[in-house]
Amino acid sequence: MDAPTTQSTIYIGLNDADTRDQKFTTEKYISILKNVCRSYQVAFSVHQIHGGYFHEDGRYTEENTLSLMLLGVPQETVVEIAKDLCAFFHQESVMVTTSPCAVDFVKESLD
């Protein structure tokens, strides 16, 4: 069993902070996200999700969201990536969750 590590997930909504509409295709946002991860030299997984939430003023919004999962990336780097994506995607904020996890690589062969 491998040593415990940290899993961080950055949730980035795709609706623009000002217009409250998605300006570009989801694929365009994924392309930007991939370039950011490449520039930080981090391995990642990305998932497309759809969700809803309430603003502080009570307005309800639904939007497409990207969930970026990072394993074993230092917290300072996670925060820098989150800041970049928040700015590039023109968001009020992005959400970051972090939790410990165990990682196992299972291998098997039919030989």
KEMIFI-589611 format. One record per residue (C-alpha): residue number from 1; residue in one letter; chain; x, y, z. Coordinates in steps of 0.5 Angstrom, whole numbers, plus 500, padded with zeros to 3 digits. Example, Ala and Ser with C-alpha at 12.3 -4.5 7.8 and 13.67 -1.06 7.14 Angstrom:
! KEMIFI-589611
num_residu_chaine_u_v_w
1_a_A_525_491_516 $
2_s_A_527_498_514 $
! end
This chain:
! KEMIFI-589611
num_residu_chaine_u_v_w
1_m_A_500_500_500 $
2_d_A_503_507_498 $
3_a_A_503_513_503 $
4_p_A_497_517_504 $
5_t_A_497_523_500 $
6_t_A_493_529_499 $
7_q_A_487_530_494 $
8_s_A_485_537_492 $
9_t_A_479_539_488 $
10_i_A_478_545_485 $
11_y_A_471_547_482 $
12_i_A_470_552_477 $
13_g_A_464_555_474 $
14_l_A_463_557_467 $
15_n_A_458_562_468 $
16_d_A_462_569_467 $
17_a_A_462_573_473 $
18_d_A_458_579_470 $
19_t_A_454_577_465 $
20_r_A_452_570_469 $
21_d_A_452_566_462 $
22_q_A_457_561_459 $
23_k_A_461_565_454 $
24_f_A_465_560_451 $
25_t_A_464_552_450 $
26_t_A_466_547_455 $
27_e_A_471_544_451 $
28_k_A_474_551_450 $
29_y_A_475_552_458 $
30_i_A_477_545_458 $
31_s_A_483_547_453 $
32_i_A_485_553_458 $
33_l_A_485_548_464 $
34_k_A_489_543_461 $
35_n_A_494_548_459 $
36_v_A_494_551_466 $
37_c_A_496_544_469 $
38_r_A_501_543_464 $
39_s_A_505_550_465 $
40_y_A_505_548_473 $
41_q_A_507_541_471 $
42_v_A_502_537_475 $
43_a_A_498_531_473 $
44_f_A_490_532_473 $
45_s_A_483_529_472 $
46_v_A_478_533_470 $
47_h_A_470_532_470 $
48_q_A_464_536_467 $
49_i_A_459_537_472 $
50_h_A_452_541_472 $
51_g_A_450_544_479 $
52_g_A_446_549_482 $
53_y_A_447_554_488 $
54_f_A_444_560_491 $
55_h_A_448_567_491 $
56_e_A_449_571_497 $
57_d_A_443_575_495 $
58_g_A_438_569_495 $
59_r_A_438_568_487 $
60_y_A_439_561_484 $
61_t_A_444_559_479 $
62_e_A_445_553_475 $
63_e_A_451_552_471 $
64_n_A_456_548_468 $
65_t_A_462_546_472 $
66_l_A_469_543_471 $
67_s_A_472_539_477 $
68_l_A_479_539_477 $
69_m_A_482_533_481 $
70_l_A_490_534_483 $
71_l_A_493_528_488 $
72_g_A_499_530_492 $
73_v_A_500_537_489 $
74_p_A_503_542_495 $
75_q_A_497_546_497 $
76_e_A_501_553_495 $
77_t_A_501_550_488 $
78_v_A_493_548_488 $
79_v_A_492_555_491 $
80_e_A_496_558_485 $
81_i_A_492_554_480 $
82_a_A_485_556_483 $
83_k_A_487_563_483 $
84_d_A_489_563_475 $
85_l_A_483_559_473 $
86_c_A_479_564_477 $
87_a_A_482_570_473 $
88_f_A_482_566_466 $
89_f_A_475_564_467 $
90_h_A_472_571_470 $
91_q_A_469_568_476 $
92_e_A_467_571_483 $
93_s_A_471_565_486 $
94_v_A_472_558_485 $
95_m_A_472_553_491 $
96_v_A_477_548_493 $
97_t_A_477_542_497 $
98_t_A_482_538_500 $
99_s_A_482_531_504 $
100_p_A_487_526_505 $
101_c_A_487_520_501 $
102_a_A_490_513_500 $
103_v_A_493_511_493 $
104_d_A_494_504_491 $
105_f_A_496_502_484 $
106_v_A_493_495_483 $
107_k_A_497_491_477 $
108_e_A_495_484_474 $
109_s_A_497_480_468 $
110_l_A_493_475_465 $
111_d_A_500_472_463 $
! end
